[in-house]
Amino acid sequence: MRYADDLVLLAKEEKVLQGITDRLTLVGRCYGIEINVVKSMTLRIPKQLFPVEIMIDQKQLENVEYLSYLGSTITDNARCTGEIKYRIITAKAAFNKQTLFTSKMDVDLRKELA
């Protein structure tokens, strides 16, 4: 999947992902594009006892437990509980910032809505 200047590579096996990464690196270099190893990360779902070892130019990509991508959090346990809690908190904060419950509103109406 591609998004602007970001790219997500998916594979069922580590060997396949390494092959895709190697080909991407090679083709990118043909067009003068280099992959930023510092900003590149790997996330294994489901989480195993051992990390994924994907290499670019003999440098291992960082293994992470979660990624924030396009406004969503992707976790290594493939659950969305944290994402749901975060969105509820964000919605509550946005709702509380509204002028609905300010002192500018009629007192009787505020009591009715509360």
PAVEX-320638 format. One record per atom (N, C-alpha, C): residue number from 1; residue in one letter; atom name; x, y, z. Coordinates in nm, 2 decimals. Atoms other than C-alpha are relative to their C-alpha. Layout:
N
<node NUM, A, CA, <X, Y, Z>>
...
***
This chain:
114
<node 1, M, N, <0.09, -0.12, 0.00>>
<node 1, M, CA, <0.00, 0.00, 0.00>>
<node 1, M, C, <0.09, 0.12, 0.00>>
<node 2, R, N, <-0.08, -0.12, 0.00>>
<node 2, R, CA, <0.13, 0.35, -0.08>>
<node 2, R, C, <-0.09, 0.12, 0.04>>
<node 3, Y, N, <0.07, -0.12, -0.04>>
<node 3, Y, CA, <0.03, 0.68, 0.08>>
<node 3, Y, C, <0.10, 0.11, -0.01>>
<node 4, A, N, <-0.09, -0.12, 0.03>>
<node 4, A, CA, <0.20, 1.00, -0.05>>
<node 4, A, C, <0.15, -0.05, 0.00>>
<node 5, D, N, <-0.14, 0.04, 0.00>>
<node 5, D, CA, <0.57, 0.94, 0.05>>
<node 5, D, C, <0.02, -0.12, 0.09>>
<node 6, D, N, <-0.02, 0.11, -0.09>>
<node 6, D, CA, <0.50, 0.64, 0.28>>
<node 6, D, C, <-0.04, -0.13, -0.08>>
<node 7, L, N, <0.02, 0.13, 0.07>>
<node 7, L, CA, <0.49, 0.27, 0.19>>
<node 7, L, C, <-0.02, -0.10, 0.11>>
<node 8, V, N, <0.02, 0.12, -0.09>>
<node 8, V, CA, <0.36, -0.04, 0.37>>
<node 8, V, C, <0.02, -0.12, -0.08>>
<node 9, L, N, <-0.02, 0.13, 0.06>>
<node 9, L, CA, <0.49, -0.38, 0.28>>
<node 9, L, C, <-0.05, -0.11, 0.09>>
<node 10, L, N, <0.06, 0.11, -0.08>>
<node 10, L, CA, <0.30, -0.69, 0.39>>
<node 10, L, C, <0.04, -0.13, -0.06>>
<node 11, A, N, <-0.04, 0.14, 0.04>>
<node 11, A, CA, <0.41, -1.05, 0.38>>
<node 11, A, C, <-0.03, -0.10, 0.11>>
<node 12, K, N, <0.03, 0.10, -0.10>>
<node 12, K, CA, <0.32, -1.37, 0.56>>
<node 12, K, C, <0.13, -0.06, 0.06>>
<node 13, E, N, <-0.12, 0.06, -0.05>>
<node 13, E, CA, <0.68, -1.48, 0.60>>
<node 13, E, C, <0.11, 0.10, -0.01>>
<node 14, E, N, <-0.12, -0.09, -0.01>>
<node 14, E, CA, <1.00, -1.30, 0.70>>
<node 14, E, C, <0.08, 0.00, -0.13>>
<node 15, K, N, <-0.08, 0.01, 0.12>>
<node 15, K, CA, <1.19, -1.43, 0.40>>
<node 15, K, C, <-0.06, 0.07, -0.12>>
<node 16, V, N, <0.07, -0.07, 0.11>>
<node 16, V, CA, <0.93, -1.30, 0.16>>
<node 16, V, C, <0.01, 0.15, 0.01>>
<node 17, L, N, <-0.01, -0.14, -0.02>>
<node 17, L, CA, <0.93, -0.96, 0.32>>
<node 17, L, C, <0.14, 0.05, -0.03>>
<node 18, Q, N, <-0.14, -0.04, 0.03>>
<node 18, Q, CA, <1.31, -0.94, 0.30>>
<node 18, Q, C, <0.02, 0.01, -0.15>>
<node 19, G, N, <-0.01, 0.00, 0.15>>
<node 19, G, CA, <1.29, -1.03, -0.07>>
<node 19, G, C, <-0.07, 0.13, -0.06>>
<node 20, I, N, <0.07, -0.12, 0.05>>
<node 20, I, CA, <1.03, -0.75, -0.13>>
<node 20, I, C, <0.08, 0.12, 0.03>>
<node 21, T, N, <-0.08, -0.12, -0.04>>
<node 21, T, CA, <1.25, -0.50, 0.06>>
<node 21, T, C, <0.12, 0.01, -0.08>>
<node 22, D, N, <-0.12, 0.00, 0.08>>
<node 22, D, CA, <1.56, -0.60, -0.13>>
<node 22, D, C, <-0.03, 0.05, -0.14>>
<node 23, R, N, <0.04, -0.05, 0.14>>
<node 23, R, CA, <1.38, -0.55, -0.47>>
<node 23, R, C, <-0.04, 0.14, 0.00>>
<node 24, L, N, <0.04, -0.14, -0.01>>
<node 24, L, CA, <1.23, -0.22, -0.35>>
<node 24, L, C, <0.12, 0.09, 0.01>>
<node 25, T, N, <-0.12, -0.07, -0.02>>
<node 25, T, CA, <1.57, -0.10, -0.25>>
<node 25, T, C, <0.08, 0.01, -0.14>>
<node 26, L, N, <-0.06, 0.00, 0.13>>
<node 26, L, CA, <1.72, -0.20, -0.59>>
<node 26, L, C, <-0.06, 0.08, -0.10>>
<node 27, V, N, <0.07, -0.08, 0.10>>
<node 27, V, CA, <1.45, -0.05, -0.80>>
<node 27, V, C, <0.00, 0.15, 0.04>>
<node 28, G, N, <-0.01, -0.14, -0.04>>
<node 28, G, CA, <1.45, 0.27, -0.59>>
<node 28, G, C, <0.13, 0.06, -0.04>>
<node 29, R, N, <-0.13, -0.05, 0.04>>
<node 29, R, CA, <1.82, 0.31, -0.65>>
<node 29, R, C, <0.01, 0.03, -0.15>>
<node 30, C, N, <0.00, -0.03, 0.15>>
<node 30, C, CA, <1.76, 0.29, -1.03>>
<node 30, C, C, <-0.06, 0.13, -0.03>>
<node 31, Y, N, <0.06, -0.13, 0.02>>
<node 31, Y, CA, <1.55, 0.60, -0.99>>
<node 31, Y, C, <0.06, 0.11, 0.09>>
<node 32, G, N, <-0.06, -0.10, -0.09>>
<node 32, G, CA, <1.78, 0.78, -0.74>>
<node 32, G, C, <-0.07, 0.01, 0.13>>
<node 33, I, N, <0.07, -0.01, -0.12>>
<node 33, I, CA, <1.56, 0.70, -0.44>>
<node 33, I, C, <0.06, -0.10, 0.10>>
<node 34, E, N, <-0.05, 0.08, -0.11>>
<node 34, E, CA, <1.70, 0.58, -0.11>>
<node 34, E, C, <-0.10, -0.02, 0.11>>
<node 35, I, N, <0.09, 0.02, -0.11>>
<node 35, I, CA, <1.51, 0.42, 0.18>>
<node 35, I, C, <0.07, 0.05, 0.12>>
<node 36, N, N, <-0.05, -0.05, -0.13>>
<node 36, N, CA, <1.56, 0.60, 0.51>>
<node 36, N, C, <-0.01, -0.11, 0.10>>
<node 37, V, N, <0.00, 0.12, -0.09>>
<node 37, V, CA, <1.66, 0.31, 0.74>>
<node 37, V, C, <-0.04, 0.05, 0.14>>
<node 38, V, N, <0.03, -0.05, -0.13>>
<node 38, V, CA, <1.62, 0.53, 1.05>>
<node 38, V, C, <-0.15, 0.01, 0.02>>
<node 39, K, N, <0.15, -0.02, -0.01>>
<node 39, K, CA, <1.25, 0.60, 0.97>>
<node 39, K, C, <-0.07, -0.12, -0.03>>
<node 40, S, N, <0.06, 0.12, 0.04>>
<node 40, S, CA, <1.18, 0.25, 0.86>>
<node 40, S, C, <-0.02, -0.09, 0.12>>
<node 41, M, N, <0.03, 0.09, -0.12>>
<node 41, M, CA, <1.02, 0.00, 1.11>>
<node 41, M, C, <-0.06, -0.13, -0.05>>
<node 42, T, N, <0.07, 0.12, 0.03>>
<node 42, T, CA, <0.90, -0.35, 1.12>>
<node 42, T, C, <-0.10, -0.03, 0.12>>
<node 43, L, N, <0.10, 0.03, -0.10>>
<node 43, L, CA, <0.59, -0.47, 1.31>>
<node 43, L, C, <-0.05, -0.14, -0.03>>
<node 44, R, N, <0.04, 0.14, 0.02>>
<node 44, R, CA, <0.51, -0.84, 1.35>>
<node 44, R, C, <-0.13, -0.03, 0.06>>
<node 45, I, N, <0.13, 0.04, -0.06>>
<node 45, I, CA, <0.15, -0.96, 1.39>>
<node 45, I, C, <-0.03, -0.14, -0.04>>
<node 46, P, N, <0.00, -0.02, -0.14>>
<node 46, P, CA, <0.09, -1.17, 1.58>>
<node 46, P, C, <0.14, 0.00, 0.06>>
<node 47, K, N, <-0.13, -0.01, -0.07>>
<node 47, K, CA, <0.37, -1.10, 1.82>>
<node 47, K, C, <0.06, -0.14, 0.03>>
<node 48, Q, N, <-0.07, 0.12, -0.03>>
<node 48, Q, CA, <0.62, -1.38, 1.84>>
<node 48, Q, C, <0.11, 0.03, 0.11>>
<node 49, L, N, <-0.10, -0.02, -0.09>>
<node 49, L, CA, <0.90, -1.44, 2.09>>
<node 49, L, C, <0.13, 0.06, -0.06>>
<node 50, F, N, <-0.12, -0.05, 0.06>>
<node 50, F, CA, <1.16, -1.34, 1.84>>
<node 50, F, C, <-0.03, 0.11, -0.10>>
<node 51, P, N, <0.03, -0.12, 0.09>>
<node 51, P, CA, <1.19, -1.01, 1.64>>
<node 51, P, C, <0.02, -0.04, -0.14>>
<node 52, V, N, <-0.02, 0.02, 0.14>>
<node 52, V, CA, <1.17, -0.98, 1.27>>
<node 52, V, C, <0.14, 0.07, -0.03>>
<node 53, E, N, <-0.14, -0.06, 0.03>>
<node 53, E, CA, <1.52, -0.92, 1.12>>
<node 53, E, C, <0.00, 0.03, -0.15>>
<node 54, I, N, <0.00, -0.05, 0.14>>
<node 54, I, CA, <1.47, -0.72, 0.80>>
<node 54, I, C, <0.11, 0.10, -0.01>>
<node 55, M, N, <-0.12, -0.07, 0.02>>
<node 55, M, CA, <1.79, -0.57, 0.67>>
<node 55, M, C, <-0.01, 0.09, -0.13>>
<node 56, I, N, <-0.02, -0.08, 0.12>>
<node 56, I, CA, <1.86, -0.28, 0.43>>
<node 56, I, C, <0.15, 0.05, 0.02>>
<node 57, D, N, <-0.14, -0.04, 0.00>>
<node 57, D, CA, <2.23, -0.22, 0.35>>
<node 57, D, C, <0.07, -0.05, 0.13>>
<node 58, Q, N, <-0.06, 0.06, -0.12>>
<node 58, Q, CA, <2.34, -0.45, 0.64>>
<node 58, Q, C, <-0.04, 0.07, 0.13>>
<node 59, K, N, <0.05, -0.06, -0.12>>
<node 59, K, CA, <2.14, -0.24, 0.89>>
<node 59, K, C, <-0.14, -0.06, 0.02>>
<node 60, Q, N, <0.13, 0.06, -0.03>>
<node 60, Q, CA, <1.85, -0.40, 1.07>>
<node 60, Q, C, <-0.10, 0.11, 0.03>>
<node 61, L, N, <0.11, -0.10, -0.02>>
<node 61, L, CA, <1.52, -0.21, 1.07>>
<node 61, L, C, <-0.05, -0.02, 0.15>>
<node 62, E, N, <0.05, 0.00, -0.14>>
<node 62, E, CA, <1.38, -0.12, 1.42>>
<node 62, E, C, <-0.13, -0.08, 0.01>>
<node 63, N, N, <0.12, 0.07, -0.03>>
<node 63, N, CA, <1.12, -0.36, 1.56>>
<node 63, N, C, <-0.08, 0.08, 0.10>>
<node 64, V, N, <0.09, -0.08, -0.09>>
<node 64, V, CA, <0.82, -0.18, 1.72>>
<node 64, V, C, <-0.12, -0.08, 0.04>>
<node 65, E, N, <0.12, 0.07, -0.05>>
<node 65, E, CA, <0.52, -0.29, 1.92>>
<node 65, E, C, <-0.13, 0.07, -0.06>>
<node 66, Y, N, <0.11, -0.07, 0.06>>
<node 66, Y, CA, <0.29, -0.03, 1.75>>
<node 66, Y, C, <0.05, 0.11, -0.10>>
<node 67, L, N, <-0.03, -0.11, 0.10>>
<node 67, L, CA, <0.28, 0.22, 1.46>>
<node 67, L, C, <-0.12, 0.09, 0.00>>
<node 68, S, N, <0.11, -0.09, 0.03>>
<node 68, S, CA, <0.08, 0.53, 1.42>>
<node 68, S, C, <0.01, 0.03, -0.15>>
<node 69, Y, N, <-0.01, -0.02, 0.14>>
<node 69, Y, CA, <-0.01, 0.55, 1.06>>
<node 69, Y, C, <-0.14, 0.05, -0.05>>
<node 70, L, N, <0.12, -0.07, 0.06>>
<node 70, L, CA, <-0.26, 0.78, 0.88>>
<node 70, L, C, <-0.11, 0.01, 0.11>>
<node 71, G, N, <0.10, -0.02, -0.10>>
<node 71, G, CA, <-0.43, 0.86, 1.21>>
<node 71, G, C, <-0.05, -0.12, 0.08>>
<node 72, S, N, <0.04, 0.12, -0.07>>
<node 72, S, CA, <-0.47, 0.51, 1.33>>
<node 72, S, C, <0.13, -0.07, 0.06>>
<node 73, T, N, <-0.11, 0.07, -0.07>>
<node 73, T, CA, <-0.26, 0.30, 1.57>>
<node 73, T, C, <-0.01, -0.15, -0.03>>
<node 74, I, N, <-0.01, 0.14, 0.03>>
<node 74, I, CA, <-0.16, -0.05, 1.45>>
<node 74, I, C, <0.09, -0.07, 0.11>>
<node 75, T, N, <-0.07, 0.06, -0.10>>
<node 75, T, CA, <-0.05, -0.28, 1.73>>
<node 75, T, C, <0.05, -0.14, -0.04>>
<node 76, D, N, <-0.05, 0.14, 0.04>>
<node 76, D, CA, <0.15, -0.61, 1.73>>
<node 76, D, C, <-0.10, -0.11, 0.05>>
<node 77, N, N, <0.09, 0.10, -0.04>>
<node 77, N, CA, <-0.14, -0.79, 1.90>>
<node 77, N, C, <-0.13, 0.00, -0.09>>
<node 78, A, N, <0.11, -0.02, 0.09>>
<node 78, A, CA, <-0.38, -0.68, 1.62>>
<node 78, A, C, <-0.14, 0.03, 0.06>>
<node 79, R, N, <0.12, -0.04, -0.07>>
<node 79, R, CA, <-0.63, -0.55, 1.87>>
<node 79, R, C, <-0.02, 0.15, -0.02>>
<node 80, C, N, <0.03, -0.14, 0.01>>
<node 80, C, CA, <-0.80, -0.21, 1.85>>
<node 80, C, C, <-0.05, 0.07, 0.12>>
<node 81, T, N, <0.05, -0.05, -0.12>>
<node 81, T, CA, <-0.88, -0.16, 2.21>>
<node 81, T, C, <0.06, 0.14, 0.03>>
<node 82, G, N, <-0.06, -0.13, -0.03>>
<node 82, G, CA, <-0.63, 0.12, 2.26>>
<node 82, G, C, <-0.04, 0.11, -0.10>>
<node 83, E, N, <0.05, -0.10, 0.10>>
<node 83, E, CA, <-0.74, 0.29, 1.94>>
<node 83, E, C, <-0.14, 0.05, 0.03>>
<node 84, I, N, <0.14, -0.04, -0.04>>
<node 84, I, CA, <-1.10, 0.29, 2.05>>
<node 84, I, C, <0.00, 0.09, 0.12>>
<node 85, K, N, <0.00, -0.08, -0.12>>
<node 85, K, CA, <-1.02, 0.43, 2.39>>
<node 85, K, C, <0.06, 0.14, -0.04>>
<node 86, Y, N, <-0.06, -0.12, 0.04>>
<node 86, Y, CA, <-0.80, 0.70, 2.23>>
<node 86, Y, C, <-0.10, 0.09, -0.08>>
<node 87, R, N, <0.10, -0.07, 0.07>>
<node 87, R, CA, <-1.08, 0.80, 1.99>>
<node 87, R, C, <-0.11, 0.05, 0.09>>
<node 88, I, N, <0.11, -0.05, -0.09>>
<node 88, I, CA, <-1.34, 0.82, 2.27>>
<node 88, I, C, <0.05, 0.12, 0.08>>
<node 89, I, N, <-0.05, -0.11, -0.07>>
<node 89, I, CA, <-1.11, 1.04, 2.47>>
<node 89, I, C, <0.01, 0.13, -0.08>>
<node 90, T, N, <-0.01, -0.12, 0.09>>
<node 90, T, CA, <-1.04, 1.27, 2.17>>
<node 90, T, C, <-0.14, 0.06, -0.03>>
<node 91, A, N, <0.14, -0.05, 0.02>>
<node 91, A, CA, <-1.42, 1.29, 2.10>>
<node 91, A, C, <-0.05, 0.07, 0.12>>
<node 92, K, N, <0.04, -0.07, -0.12>>
<node 92, K, CA, <-1.49, 1.38, 2.46>>
<node 92, K, C, <0.06, 0.14, 0.02>>
<node 93, A, N, <-0.07, -0.13, -0.01>>
<node 93, A, CA, <-1.23, 1.65, 2.46>>
<node 93, A, C, <-0.05, 0.10, -0.10>>
<node 94, A, N, <0.05, -0.09, 0.10>>
<node 94, A, CA, <-1.36, 1.80, 2.14>>
<node 94, A, C, <-0.14, 0.04, 0.03>>
<node 95, F, N, <0.14, -0.03, -0.04>>
<node 95, F, CA, <-1.72, 1.78, 2.27>>
<node 95, F, C, <0.00, 0.11, 0.11>>
<node 96, N, N, <-0.01, -0.09, -0.11>>
<node 96, N, CA, <-1.62, 1.96, 2.59>>
<node 96, N, C, <0.05, 0.14, -0.04>>
<node 97, K, N, <-0.04, -0.13, 0.05>>
<node 97, K, CA, <-1.46, 2.24, 2.39>>
<node 97, K, C, <-0.11, 0.08, -0.06>>
<node 98, Q, N, <0.11, -0.07, 0.06>>
<node 98, Q, CA, <-1.79, 2.32, 2.23>>
<node 98, Q, C, <-0.06, 0.10, 0.09>>
<node 99, T, N, <0.06, -0.11, -0.08>>
<node 99, T, CA, <-1.97, 2.63, 2.34>>
<node 99, T, C, <-0.14, -0.04, 0.06>>
<node 100, L, N, <0.14, 0.05, -0.05>>
<node 100, L, CA, <-2.28, 2.41, 2.43>>
<node 100, L, C, <-0.02, 0.02, 0.14>>
<node 101, F, N, <0.01, -0.01, -0.15>>
<node 101, F, CA, <-2.21, 2.43, 2.80>>
<node 101, F, C, <0.07, 0.12, 0.06>>
<node 102, T, N, <-0.07, -0.12, -0.05>>
<node 102, T, CA, <-2.07, 2.77, 2.84>>
<node 102, T, C, <-0.10, 0.09, 0.07>>
<node 103, S, N, <0.09, -0.09, -0.07>>
<node 103, S, CA, <-2.21, 3.05, 3.05>>
<node 103, S, C, <-0.08, 0.09, -0.09>>
<node 104, K, N, <0.07, -0.08, 0.09>>
<node 104, K, CA, <-2.33, 3.22, 2.74>>
<node 104, K, C, <-0.14, -0.05, -0.03>>
<node 105, M, N, <0.13, 0.06, 0.02>>
<node 105, M, CA, <-2.62, 2.98, 2.72>>
<node 105, M, C, <-0.09, 0.02, 0.12>>
<node 106, D, N, <0.10, -0.02, -0.10>>
<node 106, D, CA, <-2.94, 3.03, 2.91>>
<node 106, D, C, <0.01, -0.11, 0.11>>
<node 107, V, N, <-0.02, 0.09, -0.11>>
<node 107, V, CA, <-2.92, 2.87, 3.26>>
<node 107, V, C, <-0.10, -0.12, 0.00>>
<node 108, D, N, <0.11, 0.10, 0.00>>
<node 108, D, CA, <-3.25, 2.68, 3.23>>
<node 108, D, C, <0.03, -0.11, -0.11>>
<node 109, L, N, <-0.03, 0.09, 0.10>>
<node 109, L, CA, <-3.14, 2.53, 2.90>>
<node 109, L, C, <0.12, -0.09, 0.03>>
<node 110, R, N, <-0.12, 0.08, -0.04>>
<node 110, R, CA, <-2.80, 2.42, 3.04>>
<node 110, R, C, <-0.05, -0.10, 0.10>>
<node 111, K, N, <0.04, 0.10, -0.10>>
<node 111, K, CA, <-2.98, 2.25, 3.33>>
<node 111, K, C, <-0.08, -0.11, -0.07>>
<node 112, E, N, <0.08, 0.10, 0.08>>
<node 112, E, CA, <-3.21, 2.07, 3.08>>
<node 112, E, C, <0.09, -0.09, -0.07>>
<node 113, L, N, <-0.09, 0.08, 0.08>>
<node 113, L, CA, <-2.92, 1.95, 2.87>>
<node 113, L, C, <0.09, -0.09, 0.09>>
<node 114, A, N, <-0.09, 0.07, -0.09>>
<node 114, A, CA, <-2.71, 1.83, 3.17>>
<node 114, A, C, <-0.05, -0.12, 0.06>>
***
